[in-house]
Amino acid sequence: MHNNPVHTNEQNAAMAFSQQAGIFDELYSSDGIIRYKRQRVRDHVKRWLAPASNILELNSGTGEDAIWFANAGHLVHATDISENMQQVLERKVKTNNLEARISYELCSFTHLQKLRYKGPYDMIFSNFAGLNCTGELNKSLSQFSSLLKPGGIVTLVILPPFCLWEFLLIFKGMFRTATRRLLNKNGSSAKVSGNHFKCWYYKPSYVTNCLKEEFTLLSVEALCTIVPPSYISGFADKHPRKFKWLKEKENKWKDKWPWKYIGDYYIISLQKRAIPN
């Protein structure tokens, strides 16, 4: 098992984010673009999520979304492969007295057959590209139907193979960064807290093709196509008027071609059909 490159990459990613768990919220909660990204994802989710839903969250991290769901009246089973992230989430759940609404489990999205609680759920949700940490996303997607009720929703936030903002770095001479998504079909190297692991990039069509037999596409919209990615540190605070203008443009064009395909991320939602094709 330890010689399996898929398993090894998952463990490397888990180690990276485990080491960052204790400072993760402090690092990212104050950034204006990250707050914007979370709000955009939540606004998208609210379009499809029924009241009092039962949600399976993949890559739940420190539990920011799980707590938001719980406070909105939903039940959440929050899963992650990082033990330290789960410990942070557990502390938050207890601090906020949400034990009745949030359960949690150390489980990878590539091993959903091992889940302690298999639903069926009203929604499967994964935020901010956790699903990009595998080159075999199709194997995870193939398990979604068995975990969802008919009419259930899948909402995923994924890194695509082309990002306009990133590609424009080529004009600053940053060729490697500008092309890392396009030229690395076997995975692109990522580094967090000194730990290396690989990321893979998926088009929306990859997700829809994997799920087309039992799911109907509801929406695809870009995230950070016009608004810059959050790694452009401090942009929102340094340029508030420009940031506001960029948000207005992105909101207008987020689901239009070609903008919806060239963001730093895309948000995709699909619904399980009552009767499969």
C-alpha positions as CSV (number, residue, x, y, z in Angstrom):
1,M,0.0,0.0,0.0
2,H,2.8,2.4,0.8
3,N,4.3,1.9,-2.6
4,N,1.1,3.1,-4.3
5,P,1.9,6.5,-5.8
6,V,-1.7,7.7,-5.4
7,H,-1.7,6.7,-1.7
8,T,1.8,8.3,-1.2
9,N,0.6,11.6,-2.8
10,E,-2.4,11.7,-0.5
11,Q,-0.2,11.1,2.5
12,N,2.1,13.9,1.5
13,A,-0.8,16.3,1.0
14,A,-2.2,15.3,4.4
15,M,1.2,15.9,6.1
16,A,1.5,19.3,4.4
17,F,-1.9,20.5,5.6
18,S,-1.6,18.9,9.0
19,Q,1.4,21.0,9.6
20,Q,-0.5,24.2,8.6
21,A,-3.7,23.3,10.5
22,G,-2.9,25.3,13.7
23,I,-2.3,28.6,11.8
24,F,-4.5,28.0,8.8
25,D,-7.4,30.2,9.8
26,E,-5.1,32.9,11.0
27,L,-3.2,32.9,7.7
28,Y,-6.3,33.1,5.5
29,S,-9.3,34.5,7.4
30,S,-8.2,38.1,7.1
31,D,-7.6,38.2,3.4
32,G,-10.3,40.1,1.5
33,I,-10.1,37.9,-1.6
34,I,-10.5,34.7,0.4
35,R,-13.5,36.2,2.1
36,Y,-14.9,37.0,-1.3
37,K,-14.3,33.5,-2.5
38,R,-16.1,31.9,0.4
39,Q,-19.0,34.2,0.0
40,R,-19.2,33.4,-3.7
41,V,-19.2,29.7,-3.1
42,R,-21.9,30.1,-0.4
43,D,-24.1,32.2,-2.6
44,H,-23.8,29.5,-5.3
45,V,-24.7,26.7,-2.8
46,K,-27.7,28.6,-1.5
47,R,-29.3,28.5,-5.0
48,W,-29.6,24.7,-4.8
49,L,-29.5,23.6,-1.2
50,A,-32.9,22.7,0.4
51,P,-33.6,23.6,4.0
52,A,-32.4,21.2,6.7
53,S,-30.2,19.2,4.3
54,N,-27.9,16.4,5.3
55,I,-24.5,17.2,3.8
56,L,-21.3,15.2,3.2
57,E,-18.3,17.5,3.1
58,L,-15.1,16.3,1.5
59,N,-11.8,18.0,2.4
60,S,-13.5,19.9,5.3
61,G,-10.2,21.4,6.6
62,T,-10.7,23.4,9.8
63,G,-14.4,23.4,9.5
64,E,-15.3,26.9,8.3
65,D,-17.9,25.7,5.8
66,A,-19.2,22.9,8.1
67,I,-19.9,25.5,10.8
68,W,-21.6,27.8,8.3
69,F,-23.8,25.0,7.1
70,A,-24.6,23.9,10.7
71,N,-25.5,27.5,11.7
72,A,-27.8,27.6,8.7
73,G,-29.8,24.6,10.0
74,H,-28.1,21.7,8.1
75,L,-26.5,18.5,9.3
76,V,-22.9,18.0,8.2
77,H,-20.6,15.0,8.1
78,A,-17.2,16.6,7.7
79,T,-14.4,14.4,6.3
80,D,-10.7,15.1,5.7
81,I,-7.5,13.1,5.4
82,S,-5.5,15.5,7.7
83,E,-5.7,14.4,11.3
84,N,-4.6,17.9,12.6
85,M,-7.3,19.6,10.5
86,Q,-9.9,17.3,12.0
87,Q,-8.6,18.2,15.5
88,V,-9.1,21.9,14.8
89,L,-12.6,21.2,13.5
90,E,-13.4,19.1,16.5
91,R,-12.4,22.0,18.8
92,K,-14.5,24.5,16.8
93,V,-17.5,22.1,16.9
94,K,-17.3,21.9,20.7
95,T,-16.7,25.6,21.2
96,N,-19.7,26.4,19.1
97,N,-21.9,23.7,20.7
98,L,-22.6,22.1,17.4
99,E,-22.1,18.5,18.3
100,A,-25.7,17.7,17.4
101,R,-25.2,19.1,13.9
102,I,-21.6,18.3,12.8
103,S,-20.1,14.9,12.8
104,Y,-16.6,14.2,11.5
105,E,-14.5,11.4,10.2
106,L,-10.9,11.0,9.1
107,C,-11.5,9.7,5.6
108,S,-10.1,10.4,2.1
109,F,-12.4,11.3,-0.7
110,T,-10.6,8.6,-2.7
111,H,-11.8,6.0,-0.2
112,L,-15.4,6.9,0.3
113,Q,-16.3,3.2,0.4
114,K,-14.8,3.3,3.9
115,L,-17.1,6.0,5.2
116,R,-18.6,5.2,8.6
117,Y,-21.8,6.9,7.6
118,K,-22.9,6.5,4.0
119,G,-26.0,8.6,4.0
120,P,-27.9,8.9,1.8
121,Y,-27.1,12.6,1.7
122,D,-28.9,15.6,0.2
123,M,-25.6,17.2,-0.9
124,I,-21.9,16.3,-1.5
125,F,-19.8,19.4,-1.1
126,S,-16.1,20.1,-1.6
127,N,-14.5,23.5,-1.5
128,F,-11.2,25.1,-2.7
129,A,-9.6,22.4,-4.8
130,G,-9.1,19.6,-2.3
131,L,-10.2,17.3,-5.1
132,N,-7.3,18.4,-7.2
133,C,-4.9,16.3,-5.0
134,T,-5.6,13.1,-7.0
135,G,-4.9,12.1,-10.6
136,E,-7.8,9.6,-10.3
137,L,-10.8,11.9,-9.6
138,N,-13.0,9.7,-11.7
139,K,-12.8,7.0,-9.1
140,S,-14.1,9.3,-6.4
141,L,-16.8,10.8,-8.6
142,S,-18.1,7.2,-9.4
143,Q,-19.0,6.8,-5.8
144,F,-21.1,9.9,-5.5
145,S,-24.4,8.4,-6.7
146,S,-24.5,5.7,-4.1
147,L,-24.1,8.3,-1.4
148,L,-26.8,10.7,-2.6
149,K,-30.6,10.7,-2.5
150,P,-32.4,11.1,-5.9
151,G,-32.5,14.8,-6.5
152,G,-29.4,15.2,-4.4
153,I,-26.9,17.9,-5.3
154,V,-23.1,17.8,-5.9
155,T,-21.2,21.1,-5.6
156,L,-17.5,21.1,-6.1
157,V,-14.9,23.9,-6.3
158,I,-12.0,22.8,-8.6
159,L,-8.9,24.1,-10.2
160,P,-9.1,24.1,-14.1
161,P,-6.2,23.5,-16.5
162,F,-6.1,27.1,-17.5
163,C,-6.2,30.2,-15.4
164,L,-6.1,33.6,-17.1
165,W,-4.4,35.4,-14.3
166,E,-1.8,32.8,-13.9
167,F,-1.1,32.6,-17.6
168,L,-0.5,36.4,-17.8
169,L,2.5,35.9,-15.5
170,I,4.3,34.8,-18.7
171,F,4.7,38.5,-19.5
172,K,6.6,38.8,-16.2
173,G,9.0,36.1,-17.3
174,M,7.4,33.6,-14.9
175,F,7.1,30.9,-17.6
176,R,7.1,27.9,-15.2
177,T,4.3,29.3,-13.1
178,A,2.3,30.6,-16.1
179,T,2.3,27.1,-17.7
180,R,2.3,24.7,-14.8
181,R,-1.3,23.8,-15.3
182,L,-1.1,23.4,-19.1
183,L,2.2,21.5,-19.4
184,N,1.9,19.0,-16.5
185,K,-0.5,16.3,-17.6
186,N,1.0,13.9,-14.9
187,G,0.5,16.4,-12.1
188,S,2.1,19.6,-11.1
189,S,4.3,19.9,-8.0
190,A,2.9,21.9,-5.1
191,K,4.5,22.8,-1.8
192,V,2.9,23.7,1.5
193,S,4.8,24.0,4.8
194,G,7.9,22.5,3.2
195,N,6.0,19.3,2.0
196,H,5.8,18.5,-1.7
197,F,2.8,16.8,-3.3
198,K,1.1,16.8,-6.7
199,C,-2.0,18.5,-8.1
200,W,-4.0,17.7,-11.2
201,Y,-6.3,20.0,-13.1
202,Y,-9.7,19.2,-14.4
203,K,-12.1,20.8,-16.9
204,P,-15.8,21.0,-16.0
205,S,-16.4,18.6,-18.9
206,Y,-14.3,16.0,-17.1
207,V,-16.7,16.1,-14.1
208,T,-19.8,16.2,-16.2
209,N,-18.6,13.3,-18.4
210,C,-17.9,11.2,-15.3
211,L,-21.3,11.8,-13.9
212,K,-23.4,12.1,-17.0
213,E,-25.2,8.8,-16.7
214,E,-27.0,9.8,-13.5
215,F,-26.5,13.5,-13.1
216,T,-27.8,16.7,-14.8
217,L,-25.5,19.8,-14.9
218,L,-27.1,22.7,-13.1
219,S,-24.4,25.4,-13.2
220,V,-20.7,26.2,-13.9
221,E,-19.3,29.6,-12.8
222,A,-15.8,30.9,-12.6
223,L,-14.2,32.0,-9.4
224,C,-11.3,34.6,-9.7
225,T,-11.4,35.1,-13.4
226,I,-11.6,38.9,-13.2
227,V,-10.9,39.2,-9.5
228,P,-7.2,38.2,-9.0
229,P,-6.3,35.0,-7.1
230,S,-5.8,35.2,-3.4
231,Y,-2.0,34.6,-3.7
232,I,-1.7,38.2,-4.9
233,S,-1.4,39.1,-1.3
234,G,-3.3,42.1,0.1
235,F,-4.8,43.2,-3.2
236,A,-8.3,43.8,-1.7
237,D,-7.0,45.9,1.1
238,K,-4.5,47.9,-0.9
239,H,-6.9,48.6,-3.8
240,P,-10.5,48.7,-2.5
241,R,-12.1,50.7,-5.3
242,K,-10.4,48.5,-8.0
243,F,-11.4,45.4,-6.1
244,K,-15.0,46.5,-5.9
245,W,-15.0,47.2,-9.7
246,L,-13.4,43.8,-10.5
247,K,-16.0,42.0,-8.3
248,E,-18.9,43.7,-10.2
249,K,-17.4,42.6,-13.5
250,E,-16.8,39.1,-12.3
251,N,-20.4,38.8,-11.0
252,K,-21.7,39.9,-14.4
253,W,-19.5,37.5,-16.4
254,K,-19.0,34.6,-14.0
255,D,-21.2,32.1,-15.9
256,K,-20.5,33.4,-19.5
257,W,-18.2,32.0,-22.1
258,P,-15.2,32.0,-22.0
259,W,-14.9,33.5,-18.5
260,K,-16.5,30.6,-16.7
261,Y,-13.7,28.3,-17.9
262,I,-10.6,30.4,-17.2
263,G,-10.8,31.4,-13.6
264,D,-8.4,30.3,-10.8
265,Y,-11.3,27.9,-9.8
266,Y,-14.7,27.0,-11.1
267,I,-17.8,26.1,-9.0
268,I,-19.8,23.3,-10.5
269,S,-23.2,21.9,-9.4
270,L,-25.0,18.8,-10.6
271,Q,-28.2,17.1,-9.6
272,K,-28.8,13.4,-9.3
273,R,-31.7,12.4,-11.5
274,A,-34.5,10.4,-10.0
275,I,-34.3,7.9,-13.0
276,P,-30.8,7.5,-14.5
277,N,-30.3,7.5,-18.3
